[in-house]
Amino acid sequence: MPKYVIEREIEGAGKLSSYDLKGISQKSCNVLDELGSKVQWVHSYVTDNKIYCVYIAPDVLSVQKHADMGGFPANSISEVRSIIDPTTSE
C-alpha cells in the first residue's frame, strides 16, 4: 500500500504541550478507528509551525478524508516514491 507524507501547517506546533499532543493523537486514532484498517498512521514529526505525518493508505483521498473527519489541516499530501538513507550509498 502507498505511503504518504502530510504537511500540516499549525502555528506554534512546536510549543504544544504533551497534553495537547496527546489530545491530537487521541483524536487522530479515533478517526482512524472510524475509517477501519485501510488507513494507518506511522508517526509524525513536530516542528516549530508544522507537523509532518507519515501514513500508509490505499489512496490520497483516504488520507484527505482522515484530515477532514479529524478537523486537521492537510496543506500538502505527497506520495512517497522511494526511501533512502545512508545505507543507500553502499
Wavefront OBJ file of the C-alpha trace (Angstrom):
o trace
v 0.000 0.000 0.000
v 1.282 3.535 -0.720
v 2.928 5.675 1.936
v 2.190 9.407 2.205
v 3.755 12.423 3.895
v 1.231 15.006 5.053
v 2.310 18.560 5.830
v 0.059 20.231 8.385
v 0.609 23.943 8.977
v -0.149 24.566 12.649
v 1.108 27.851 14.061
v 3.068 27.191 17.253
v 3.050 23.419 16.845
v 6.467 23.157 18.459
v 5.130 24.821 21.600
v 2.213 22.423 22.063
v 2.284 20.719 25.435
v 2.474 16.959 25.842
v -1.170 17.159 26.954
v -2.117 18.926 23.693
v -0.158 16.425 21.595
v -1.833 13.557 23.425
v -5.240 15.054 22.627
v -4.356 15.449 18.946
v -3.078 11.874 18.859
v -6.227 10.545 20.513
v -8.433 12.421 18.031
v -6.418 11.016 15.120
v -6.668 7.465 16.471
v -10.424 7.818 17.000
v -10.864 8.888 13.378
v -8.647 6.015 12.225
v -10.888 3.605 14.157
v -13.909 5.028 12.325
v -12.165 4.614 8.956
v -11.205 0.998 9.635
v -7.886 -0.680 8.939
v -7.293 0.800 5.486
v -5.501 3.893 6.819
v -2.540 3.621 9.200
v -0.703 6.435 10.970
v 3.004 5.559 11.178
v 4.407 8.581 13.051
v 4.705 12.367 12.951
v 7.425 14.995 13.271
v 6.556 18.193 15.144
v 8.478 21.316 14.124
v 8.010 24.952 15.108
v 4.958 25.644 12.921
v 4.207 22.371 11.136
v 3.544 18.729 11.799
v 4.721 16.226 9.184
v 2.810 12.956 9.348
v 3.577 9.646 7.675
v 0.588 7.495 6.737
v 0.004 4.266 4.871
v -3.247 4.355 2.906
v -4.799 2.989 -0.275
v -5.017 6.449 -1.865
v -4.712 10.177 -1.272
v -8.496 10.513 -0.854
v -8.368 8.266 2.222
v -5.689 10.477 3.758
v -7.715 13.600 2.992
v -10.842 12.015 4.490
v -8.943 11.383 7.741
v -7.904 15.052 7.834
v -11.447 16.235 7.089
v -13.043 13.994 9.705
v -10.496 14.991 12.350
v -10.526 18.685 11.555
v -6.792 18.561 10.843
v -5.170 20.715 8.159
v -3.630 18.812 5.256
v -1.806 21.563 3.396
v 0.132 19.067 1.317
v -0.227 15.317 0.771
v 2.618 13.679 -1.141
v 3.038 10.039 -2.059
v 6.413 8.601 -1.073
v 8.113 7.185 -4.176
v 11.337 5.947 -2.551
v 13.014 5.886 0.830
v 16.741 6.489 1.091
v 19.170 6.617 3.980
v 22.941 6.377 4.450
v 22.888 2.683 3.524
v 21.613 3.649 0.065
v 25.145 4.863 -0.722
v 26.661 1.449 -0.137
l 1 2 3 4 5 6 7 8 9 10 11 12 13 14 15 16 17 18 19 20 21 22 23 24 25 26 27 28 29 30 31 32 33 34 35 36 37 38 39 40 41 42 43 44 45 46 47 48 49 50 51 52 53 54 55 56 57 58 59 60 61 62 63 64 65 66 67 68 69 70 71 72 73 74 75 76 77 78 79 80 81 82 83 84 85 86 87 88 89 90
